[in-house]
Amino acid sequence: MWLARLVALTLPLTLALSCAPKRMDVGVDLYHAPPPVVLKMIMEQGARVRTLVGKGNLSFDSPEAAGSAFFWLALRRPESLLVKLHGPFGISVGTFFLSRTRFVMYNAMENSVMAGRPDPRAIRTVVPFDLTVDEVFNLFGGSLPLPSDTSGLRDMLYEDGQLHLKFVCGSETCEYWVDLEDMLVTKLRRENSSGEVLMEGEAEDVREFNGIPLPRRVRLSLPQSSQFLSVYYSSLSVNQEDPSFAFSVPPGARVRTP
């Protein structure tokens, strides 16, 4: 896997942010609000992030490969993502661009490039994980969003300051835990019809950036395939600048097919 080869020798990055966590006053009695109102507020909160620029550390573990890398990222929802990967001492090791219609992965260590349509099979040739385009966007965007179709809601329970939502998602069951102060999904779990866990996600260390609460760390795990992925942000800028998605590939780079 390209990402595994790129980051095999890099070291994790852990930097502290000076800003303290803040909470948002939603101004609504959520305990008595009807489900459509609550779901709308949660989805509107997630939609507040339009652009994001940041840097941090990416780490992953799977049966095929494991590693970590520093990264710089630019994201504009819903269409563009650029991740530049770096090794020790700031050495560039690769660039990954993703849009709704195309992906490009440049491996600086091998001077090779791969490009094509961003279907899950193609993404897996770059990252050794079974992720969709939306899941990649959400992972790097600090988001664990609710299902786009919320008509499958079956339970809405209030548990110790959190909202526990259960949905029927086709043949699967999807569960979400929402922090009621930030209106932010902090945990998700997907199970198949046999009760086996397909995916778990956690959003941790929530801080406020430009008035918007976001996690500094997002973790995803796929227990059935023993895959784990984590994105940690050491710095974030939200809705404060127009991100650049410019990157270049040397003319002599070897072209590979997905």
N, C-alpha and C positions, 0 to 999 in steps of 0.2 A: 504494500500500500504506500502511495506516495507520501502521505503525511507522516507515516511511521518512519520512512527513510529520512525525511527532512528533519524531524525533531528528535531523533534517537540520541543525539549527544547534547541536547540543550538542557538547561537547568531551570527549575521553577523560580518564579519571581513573587516576592511577597512584600508589598509596600503598604503603608498605612495612609488613610485619608484623614485629614484633620476635621472634616465636617462631622457633626454629631447627628445621630438619627433624629428625625422629626416625624410627627404624625399629622395626618390631615383630618380636619373636622368635616365630616361628610354632611352634617346638618340635617340628617334624616333619621327617623326612628326605624331602623332597619328591622327590629324585632317584630314590628307590626306592618311593615311594608309588604305588598303582594310580591310574589316571585318575579313577575316580569319587570317590576321596577328595580328590584335588587340586581337582577341579571343585567339589565341595561346599564346600571351604574358601574358594575364591574367591567363591562366591555368598554364603556366610555373611558374609564380610567386607563385601560391598556392602550386605547387609541390616542391618548395624549402624546405619546412618543412619536414624533415625526422624523427627527434625525438624531443620530448618536455618533459620537466620536470618542474613542477610548483606547486604552492600552492595558495589558495585563498578561495573564498566563493561561494557556490552554494545556490540559492534560487529559490523557486517555489510556484506557487499558482494555484489551480484548485478547482472545486466543491467538489472533494473528500477529498482534504487535502492541507495544506500549511505549509511551514517551511523553514529553512535555516540551513546550516552546513558548517564548515570549511572542506577543503579537501587538500590532497596531491595527485598529479597525475603523472603518467608516460605514455607516448604514443609513439608508434613507428608505423608510417604509412607503409603499410596499414592494419597491422594485429593485433596489440595488444594495449589494454588500461587497465590500473589499476588505480582505484580511491579508496583512503582510506579516510573515513569520520571520523571527530572528532567533539566532542562536547566541551563545556567549559572546560578550564584547560587541554586541550589536551587529554581528555578521548576518547578512541577509541570506536566508535559506529558501524562501519561496513566497509566492504571491497567489492568492486565491480570489477570483472574482465570480460572483454569482448574481444572476438576474432571473427573471421569470422565464426567459427564453434561451439563456446561454450561460455556460460556465467556462472559465479558463483557469487552469492550474499550471503555474510555471515553477519548475524545480530548478533553483539556482545551483544546487550542488551538482546536478547532472546536466545542466543547461538543456533541459528538455521541456516541452510544453504539451499540454493536453487540453482539448476544447471540444465542446459539443452541447447538446441539449441537456438540461439539468434534471434528468429523471433519476429515480432512486438507484438504479443500477450504475449509472455514470458517477453519481456522487460517491458510491461505495468504492469505486476505483481510486478515489482521492482520499476519502476518509473511511476507515474500516468499520462503518456503522450503517445500520439500516435506517436511514433518515430521509424524510421528504424535504423538499425545498422549504416548505413552511416551517418545519421543525428546525432546520438550520438557521433560518431567519430568527425564529423565536429564541433559540439557544443563545445566539450572539446578541440579541436585542434584550436580554434579561426578562423574558416573558414566558409564562406558562399559561397560555390563553384558554378560555372556556371553548367548548365546541362551537363552531360557526352556526350550527343548527341546535338550538337549545330546547326544541320541542320534546326531546327525550328526557327531560327532567322528571325524576321520580321521587326524590326526597330532598328536603332542604332543612337541615338540622343546625341548631346553634349549640356549639360546644366550647365552653371556656374562652370566649372572646373570638372564636373563629366560626365561620360558616362552612358546614360540610355539605357539599352538593353531590348528588348521585344521578348520573345520566345513563340511559340506554343508548349506546353508540353502535348501531347496527347489531352485530352479533356479540359485541363486547359491552362491558360495564366500565364507565369512566367516573372516577371520583376526584373531587377537587376540594381543597381546604383554602379558605379565603380569610385573610386578616381583615377584620371589620373596621379597623382604624384607617388602614391604607387602601382598602378595597383592592387588595393585591393577592393573586393566587400564589400561595407559598408552597403548595404541595399538590402533586397529582399522582394518580395510580390508575392503570388500565389493566383489566383482567379479561380473559376469554370466557367462553361459556362454561368451562370446567373449573373456573375459579383460579386459574394459573395467572400469575402476574406477568404481563407483557412489557410494561414500562412503568418506571417510577421517576418522578422528578421533584426536585426541591429548589426553592429560591431562598437564599440566606443572606444575612447581614444587610437588611434593607436600610437604605439611606435616602435622603431627599436631595435631588439634583434639579435645580432650576424650578423648584416647587413640585416636582414629580417624584414620588417614592419608587425606587428601583433597587433590586438586589445587586450586591457586588459579586455574588457567586451564584451560579446556576449549575445544578448537577442533574445528569440524566443517566439512568441505568436500564439495561435491557437484560433482566435476569436469565431468561431462557437461552440467550446466546453469550452470557457472561461478558457483556460489554458495559463500559463505564466511561462517561465523558464529563468534563468539568471545565467551566469558563469562569475565571476570576478576574475582576477588573480592579486595577490599582488606581485608575483615574477614569472619569467619565465626564463628558460634556453633552448635555441633552438639549436639543432645540435651540442651540445658541450659535451655530455656524452652519454654513452651507458646505457639506462634506465634498471633498474631491475624490473622484473615483478613477483618476488618471493612473495608469501604470504602463510599463513597456516590457516587451519581450525582445531580447537580442535577435537580430536577423538570422544568426547562425544556429539558433536553438533547434534541437532535434524534435520533430513532431511525432507524437505518439497518439494512438487512437484509444478511445475509452473502451 
